[in-house]
Amino acid sequence: MTLLQKLFPQQASISWREKAISAVAAGLAISLNAWLSHALLPGDYQVFLAASMGASTILVIAVHHSPLSQPWAVIGGHLVGALAGLLATLLVENTVLACMLAVLLTVLFQMSLRCLHAPGGGTALLPVLGGAALQAEGFGFIGVVLLNGLVLVAAALLVNNLLPGRRYPLAFAPRPLTPVKPVFREEDLLAALRSMEGFIDVSPDDLERIYEHARSHLRQHWDGERDTKNAEPRR
Protein backbone atom coordinates (compact mmCIF):
# COMPACT_ATOMS: atom_id res chain seq x y z
CA MET A 1 0.00 0.00 0.00
CA THR A 2 1.41 3.38 -1.02
CA LEU A 3 1.66 6.40 1.30
CA LEU A 4 -1.12 8.12 -0.66
CA GLN A 5 -3.43 5.12 -0.14
CA LYS A 6 -2.65 5.13 3.58
CA LEU A 7 -3.44 8.84 3.90
CA PHE A 8 -6.63 8.59 1.81
CA PRO A 9 -8.16 5.16 2.53
CA GLN A 10 -10.88 3.80 0.30
CA GLN A 11 -14.44 4.54 1.40
CA ALA A 12 -17.73 3.00 0.43
CA SER A 13 -19.28 4.76 -2.55
CA ILE A 14 -22.49 6.74 -1.96
CA SER A 15 -25.12 7.22 -4.65
CA TRP A 16 -25.88 10.72 -5.93
CA ARG A 17 -29.46 10.28 -4.71
CA GLU A 18 -28.23 9.69 -1.15
CA LYS A 19 -25.84 12.65 -1.40
CA ALA A 20 -28.64 14.96 -2.56
CA ILE A 21 -31.06 13.74 0.11
CA SER A 22 -28.46 14.17 2.86
CA ALA A 23 -27.53 17.66 1.68
CA VAL A 24 -31.13 18.92 1.48
CA ALA A 25 -32.08 17.26 4.77
CA ALA A 26 -29.07 18.78 6.56
CA GLY A 27 -29.93 22.23 5.23
CA LEU A 28 -33.53 21.90 6.40
CA ALA A 29 -32.50 20.59 9.82
CA ILE A 30 -30.09 23.44 10.58
CA SER A 31 -32.60 26.00 9.28
CA LEU A 32 -35.26 24.61 11.59
CA ASN A 33 -32.81 24.71 14.49
CA ALA A 34 -31.83 28.32 13.81
CA TRP A 35 -35.44 29.47 13.34
CA LEU A 36 -36.83 27.78 16.45
CA SER A 37 -33.90 28.71 18.68
CA HIS A 38 -34.06 32.35 17.57
CA ALA A 39 -37.82 32.44 18.11
CA LEU A 40 -37.75 30.83 21.57
CA LEU A 41 -34.74 32.64 23.07
CA PRO A 42 -34.73 36.25 24.30
CA GLY A 43 -33.31 38.77 21.84
CA ASP A 44 -30.46 39.86 24.12
CA TYR A 45 -28.63 36.53 23.93
CA GLN A 46 -25.16 36.74 22.39
CA VAL A 47 -25.54 33.35 20.70
CA PHE A 48 -28.85 31.70 19.75
CA LEU A 49 -27.29 28.88 17.71
CA ALA A 50 -23.94 27.31 18.58
CA ALA A 51 -21.76 27.07 15.46
CA SER A 52 -20.82 23.51 16.43
CA MET A 53 -24.42 22.48 15.68
CA GLY A 54 -23.49 22.63 11.99
CA ALA A 55 -21.08 19.74 12.48
CA SER A 56 -23.64 17.85 14.56
CA THR A 57 -26.24 18.30 11.81
CA ILE A 58 -23.94 16.62 9.30
CA LEU A 59 -23.46 13.70 11.68
CA VAL A 60 -27.13 13.09 12.52
CA ILE A 61 -28.21 13.36 8.88
CA ALA A 62 -25.32 12.02 6.79
CA VAL A 63 -23.95 9.51 9.35
CA HIS A 64 -27.14 8.84 11.28
CA HIS A 65 -26.17 5.25 12.15
CA SER A 66 -22.92 6.25 13.88
CA PRO A 67 -22.66 5.92 17.68
CA LEU A 68 -21.47 9.57 17.65
CA SER A 69 -24.82 10.61 16.13
CA GLN A 70 -27.22 9.04 18.61
CA PRO A 71 -29.49 11.30 20.72
CA TRP A 72 -27.61 10.97 24.02
CA ALA A 73 -24.28 11.55 22.26
CA VAL A 74 -25.60 14.77 20.68
CA ILE A 75 -27.31 16.25 23.73
CA GLY A 76 -24.91 14.97 26.37
CA GLY A 77 -21.83 15.70 24.27
CA HIS A 78 -22.79 19.36 23.75
CA LEU A 79 -23.82 19.88 27.38
CA VAL A 80 -20.51 18.46 28.56
CA GLY A 81 -18.68 20.75 26.13
CA ALA A 82 -20.58 23.82 27.34
CA LEU A 83 -19.91 23.03 30.99
CA ALA A 84 -16.25 22.27 30.33
CA GLY A 85 -15.80 25.53 28.42
CA LEU A 86 -17.37 27.63 31.17
CA LEU A 87 -15.37 25.82 33.83
CA ALA A 88 -12.14 26.43 31.91
CA THR A 89 -12.82 30.19 31.73
CA LEU A 90 -13.33 30.27 35.51
CA LEU A 91 -10.16 28.33 36.30
CA VAL A 92 -7.70 29.73 33.74
CA GLU A 93 -7.21 33.30 32.52
CA ASN A 94 -4.81 32.51 29.68
CA THR A 95 -6.83 31.90 26.51
CA VAL A 96 -4.54 29.22 25.07
CA LEU A 97 -4.45 27.26 28.32
CA ALA A 98 -8.21 27.67 28.71
CA CYS A 99 -8.74 26.17 25.24
CA MET A 100 -6.56 23.23 26.18
CA LEU A 101 -8.38 22.66 29.47
CA ALA A 102 -11.83 22.99 27.87
CA VAL A 103 -11.17 20.33 25.23
CA LEU A 104 -9.30 18.10 27.70
CA LEU A 105 -12.25 18.12 30.11
CA THR A 106 -14.72 17.62 27.27
CA VAL A 107 -13.04 14.45 26.02
CA LEU A 108 -12.60 13.12 29.57
CA PHE A 109 -16.22 13.72 30.59
CA GLN A 110 -17.73 12.61 27.28
CA MET A 111 -15.89 9.31 27.37
CA SER A 112 -16.80 8.79 31.03
CA LEU A 113 -20.49 9.53 30.40
CA ARG A 114 -20.56 7.55 27.11
CA CYS A 115 -21.66 10.56 25.07
CA LEU A 116 -18.64 11.03 22.80
CA HIS A 117 -19.57 13.63 20.21
CA ALA A 118 -16.81 15.46 18.36
CA PRO A 119 -18.69 18.75 17.76
CA GLY A 120 -18.94 19.10 21.54
CA GLY A 121 -15.29 20.11 21.39
CA GLY A 122 -16.33 23.13 19.33
CA THR A 123 -19.01 23.97 21.88
CA ALA A 124 -16.36 23.89 24.61
CA LEU A 125 -14.34 26.58 22.84
CA LEU A 126 -17.27 28.98 22.46
CA PRO A 127 -17.16 30.36 26.04
CA VAL A 128 -13.37 30.61 25.90
CA LEU A 129 -13.25 32.51 22.61
CA GLY A 130 -16.61 34.28 22.83
CA GLY A 131 -15.46 37.01 25.19
CA ALA A 132 -16.75 38.36 28.48
CA ALA A 133 -20.31 38.94 27.23
CA LEU A 134 -20.81 35.30 26.34
CA GLN A 135 -19.07 34.09 29.50
CA ALA A 136 -21.37 36.29 31.59
CA GLU A 137 -24.39 34.38 30.34
CA GLY A 138 -23.23 31.37 32.35
CA PHE A 139 -26.08 28.88 32.66
CA GLY A 140 -27.94 30.84 30.01
CA PHE A 141 -25.36 29.62 27.49
CA ILE A 142 -25.91 26.05 28.68
CA GLY A 143 -29.64 26.57 28.13
CA VAL A 144 -28.98 27.69 24.54
CA VAL A 145 -26.87 24.60 23.88
CA LEU A 146 -29.51 22.33 25.43
CA LEU A 147 -32.25 23.90 23.29
CA ASN A 148 -30.11 23.57 20.14
CA GLY A 149 -29.39 19.92 20.90
CA LEU A 150 -33.03 19.04 21.60
CA VAL A 151 -34.25 20.73 18.42
CA LEU A 152 -31.55 19.01 16.37
CA VAL A 153 -32.42 15.56 17.74
CA ALA A 154 -36.13 16.23 17.06
CA ALA A 155 -35.29 17.28 13.49
CA ALA A 156 -33.14 14.16 13.02
CA LEU A 157 -35.96 11.96 14.30
CA LEU A 158 -38.40 13.58 11.89
CA VAL A 159 -36.19 13.65 8.81
CA ASN A 160 -34.48 10.27 9.14
CA ASN A 161 -37.66 8.35 9.93
CA LEU A 162 -39.57 9.94 7.05
CA LEU A 163 -36.90 9.04 4.49
CA PRO A 164 -37.15 5.50 3.07
CA GLY A 165 -34.46 3.11 4.21
CA ARG A 166 -33.48 5.18 7.26
CA ARG A 167 -34.16 4.68 10.95
CA TYR A 168 -33.06 6.93 13.81
CA PRO A 169 -31.93 6.34 16.48
CA LEU A 170 -29.93 3.20 15.80
CA ALA A 171 -32.11 1.15 18.15
CA PHE A 172 -35.04 1.68 15.73
CA ALA A 173 -33.26 -0.12 12.90
CA PRO A 174 -35.28 -3.21 11.83
CA ARG A 175 -33.91 -6.68 12.39
CA PRO A 176 -33.64 -9.16 9.49
CA LEU A 177 -36.93 -10.91 8.77
CA THR A 178 -35.18 -14.26 8.38
CA PRO A 179 -33.03 -14.93 11.43
CA VAL A 180 -29.53 -16.15 10.78
CA LYS A 181 -27.34 -18.12 13.09
CA PRO A 182 -24.95 -15.57 14.61
CA VAL A 183 -21.29 -16.27 14.14
CA PHE A 184 -20.36 -13.93 16.99
CA ARG A 185 -22.17 -13.08 20.19
CA GLU A 186 -22.64 -9.41 21.09
CA GLU A 187 -20.24 -9.81 24.03
CA ASP A 188 -17.62 -11.19 21.62
CA LEU A 189 -17.91 -8.08 19.43
CA LEU A 190 -17.78 -5.77 22.46
CA ALA A 191 -14.71 -7.58 23.76
CA ALA A 192 -13.03 -7.21 20.36
CA LEU A 193 -13.80 -3.45 20.28
CA ARG A 194 -12.46 -2.99 23.81
CA SER A 195 -9.26 -4.88 22.98
CA MET A 196 -8.41 -2.31 20.29
CA GLU A 197 -7.78 0.33 23.00
CA GLY A 198 -9.54 3.20 21.26
CA PHE A 199 -12.97 4.43 20.26
CA ILE A 200 -14.16 2.68 17.10
CA ASP A 201 -16.99 4.55 15.41
CA VAL A 202 -19.19 1.51 14.82
CA SER A 203 -21.74 -0.33 16.95
CA PRO A 204 -21.83 -4.11 17.53
CA ASP A 205 -25.16 -4.24 15.65
CA ASP A 206 -23.58 -2.55 12.63
CA LEU A 207 -20.62 -4.93 12.75
CA GLU A 208 -22.99 -7.88 12.71
CA ARG A 209 -24.97 -6.44 9.79
CA ILE A 210 -21.77 -5.68 7.86
CA TYR A 211 -20.59 -9.24 8.38
CA GLU A 212 -23.91 -10.69 7.22
CA HIS A 213 -23.96 -8.48 4.10
CA ALA A 214 -20.38 -9.50 3.30
CA ARG A 215 -21.23 -13.18 3.78
CA SER A 216 -24.30 -12.82 1.54
CA HIS A 217 -22.21 -11.07 -1.13
CA LEU A 218 -19.62 -13.87 -0.97
CA ARG A 219 -22.36 -16.49 -1.33
CA GLN A 220 -23.69 -14.73 -4.43
CA HIS A 221 -20.16 -14.65 -5.85
CA TRP A 222 -19.73 -18.39 -5.28
CA ASP A 223 -23.15 -19.15 -6.78
CA GLY A 224 -22.29 -17.03 -9.84
CA GLU A 225 -18.99 -18.84 -10.35
CA ARG A 226 -20.71 -22.22 -9.98
CA ASP A 227 -23.39 -21.29 -12.53
CA THR A 228 -20.69 -20.09 -14.96
CA LYS A 229 -18.79 -23.35 -14.66
CA ASN A 230 -21.94 -25.42 -15.12
CA ALA A 231 -22.88 -23.43 -18.20
CA GLU A 232 -19.53 -24.01 -19.90
CA PRO A 233 -19.83 -26.58 -22.76
CA ARG A 234 -18.09 -29.85 -22.13
CA ARG A 235 -15.45 -30.94 -24.61
URMO-V354707 format. One record per residue. N is the residue number from 0. SS is DSSP state (H for helix, E for strand, C for the rest). OMEGA is omega in whole degrees, -180 to 180 (none if undefined). Layout:
BEGIN
n: (N,N)
ss: (SS,SS)
omega: (OMEGA,OMEGA)
END
This chain:
BEGIN
n: (0,1,2,3,4,5,6,7,8,9,10,11,12,13,14,15,16,17,18,19,20,21,22,23,24,25,26,27,28,29,30,31,32,33,34,35,36,37,38,39,40,41,42,43,44,45,46,47,48,49,50,51,52,53,54,55,56,57,58,59,60,61,62,63,64,65,66,67,68,69,70,71,72,73,74,75,76,77,78,79,80,81,82,83,84,85,86,87,88,89,90,91,92,93,94,95,96,97,98,99,100,101,102,103,104,105,106,107,108,109,110,111,112,113,114,115,116,117,118,119,120,121,122,123,124,125,126,127,128,129,130,131,132,133,134,135,136,137,138,139,140,141,142,143,144,145,146,147,148,149,150,151,152,153,154,155,156,157,158,159,160,161,162,163,164,165,166,167,168,169,170,171,172,173,174,175,176,177,178,179,180,181,182,183,184,185,186,187,188,189,190,191,192,193,194,195,196,197,198,199,200,201,202,203,204,205,206,207,208,209,210,211,212,213,214,215,216,217,218,219,220,221,222,223,224,225,226,227,228,229,230,231,232,233,234)
ss: (C,C,H,H,H,H,H,C,C,C,C,C,C,C,C,H,H,H,H,H,H,H,H,H,H,H,H,H,H,H,H,H,H,H,H,H,H,H,H,H,C,C,C,C,C,C,C,C,C,C,C,C,H,H,H,H,H,H,H,H,H,H,C,C,C,C,H,H,H,C,H,H,H,H,H,H,H,H,H,H,H,H,H,H,H,H,H,H,H,H,H,C,C,C,H,H,H,H,H,H,H,H,H,H,H,H,H,H,H,H,H,H,H,C,C,C,C,C,C,H,H,H,H,H,H,H,H,H,H,C,H,H,H,H,H,H,C,C,H,H,H,H,H,H,H,H,H,H,H,H,H,H,H,H,H,H,H,H,H,H,H,H,C,C,C,C,C,C,C,H,H,H,C,C,C,C,C,C,C,C,C,C,C,C,C,H,H,H,H,H,H,H,H,H,H,C,C,C,C,C,C,C,C,H,H,H,H,H,H,H,H,H,H,H,H,H,H,H,H,H,H,H,H,H,H,H,H,H,H,H,H,C,C,C,C)
omega: (-178,179,180,179,178,-179,-179,-176,-179,178,178,-180,-179,-179,179,177,180,178,-179,180,-179,-179,-179,-179,178,178,179,-178,-179,176,178,179,-179,-177,-178,-180,179,-179,-174,-177,176,-175,-177,179,179,-178,175,177,178,-178,-180,177,175,178,179,179,178,-179,-174,180,-175,180,-171,-179,-177,173,179,-174,-176,-172,-179,178,-178,-176,-180,-179,179,178,177,179,180,179,180,179,179,179,180,180,179,-174,-173,178,-179,-174,-178,180,178,175,-180,-178,-179,-179,178,-179,180,-180,-179,-177,179,180,-179,-178,178,176,-179,-178,-171,-180,175,175,175,177,-180,-178,-177,178,-178,-174,-175,177,-174,-178,179,179,-179,180,175,-178,174,177,178,177,177,-179,179,178,178,-178,180,179,-179,179,177,178,179,177,-179,-174,-174,-178,173,-179,-180,177,-179,172,180,1,-173,-178,179,-177,-177,175,177,-180,179,-178,177,180,-176,177,179,170,-180,180,176,180,178,178,179,179,180,-177,-178,173,178,-179,177,-173,177,-179,176,178,179,179,180,179,178,-180,-179,177,180,180,177,179,179,178,179,179,179,-180,179,179,-180,179,180,-179,-179,-178,-180,-180,179,-179,none)
END
